[in-house]
């Protein structure tokens, strides 16, 4: 997220949040959809997706993934991810990432290889 100083105040202009869904659509047309499927082919159980964007990965998680906890700091992308989570076959929960980190989300320890 970019920020600009204007008369002593910081104004936020979430350029990335507005542009990323369009960029991702272009990447998907260029073959990224297949790459997403390949990358997400192996997980099972619960998954944490940090920087979930607008939720474009949700439909590509295999049926063995029973829950996705998605963390996204950018409000526009998070809102779109929440909408995408509602359309997903997996149980997806979208959380706001905070500057202090995501250490408060209760999850099982050490299940990733």
N, C-alpha and C positions, 0 to 999 in steps of 0.2 A: 504494500500500500504506500503510495507516495503522499507526502505532506508538504505544504508550502506555508511559509510564514507570511502573514498579511497583517500589518499594523499590530504586531505584538501577539496575535493569536495564530494558532496553528489550524489551518483548514485541511481537511482530509479529502482527497480525490481518489477514490478507489478505482483507478484505471484498470488495474489487473482484474478486479472482480467483474467489471463490465466486459472486458475483452476476452478473458479466458474461455468462456463457453463457445465463442465463435472460433477461436483458435483451435480448441479441442475438436470441434466439428470438422474443421478443415483437415486436421491430423487424422481423424477417424476415416475420412474419405480417402486419405493417402495410405491407409493400411494399419493405422494404430488400433483399430477395433480388434483385429486378429492378434496383435501384440498383447493387448490387454487380456484377451482370453488365455493366451499362452502363459503370461505372468501370474494369472490368478487360478491356474488349473490345479494346483496342489493343496491349498489350505483346507483344513477341516476344523470343526469346533467353533470357537469364537475367534474373531479377528478384530484388530484395531487398525484403522486406516487414519494415519496422521496426514493432514493436508488433503482432505477429501474433495476439495474443489466443489463442483456442482453435482457430485454423486455419479459421475459417468461410469465409475467402476462397479457400482452396485449390481447391475444385471449380469456381470461376468463372474461373480463369485459362484463356485460350484455348490450344488445342493448340500454337500457335506458341511458347508459353513452354516451354522445355525443362528449366528448372530454377528453383526458387524457394528462395532462402536466406531463411529466416524467423528473425527475432530477437525474443525475448520474455523480459523480465526476471522476470515473475511465475511461480513454480514450478508452481502448479496449472494455470494457463493453458498454460504451456509443455508440460506433460505431455499435456494434451488436444490441443495442436497437433501433438505428435509422433504421437499416435494418428491424428489426422486426416490427417497427411502420409502415413501408411502406406496410407490408403484412397484417396489422390489419384492421378489419372492422371499428373500431373507429378512429376518427381523433386524432392521437397521435403526440405530439410535444416533442422531447427529448431535454433537456437543460443541459448545463454543470453546475454542482454545483461548487461554488467557496468557498474558505475558509471563505470569509466574510458572507456567508449565501445566502439564496435564497429570500431575502426580496424584491428584485426588480421586481419579476414576477408579472404582474398585474392580479389579480384574485378577484372575488367577496369575500367579507368577510362573515364569520360565516355561512356557509351553512351546515357544518357537525354537527351532533347531539352531 
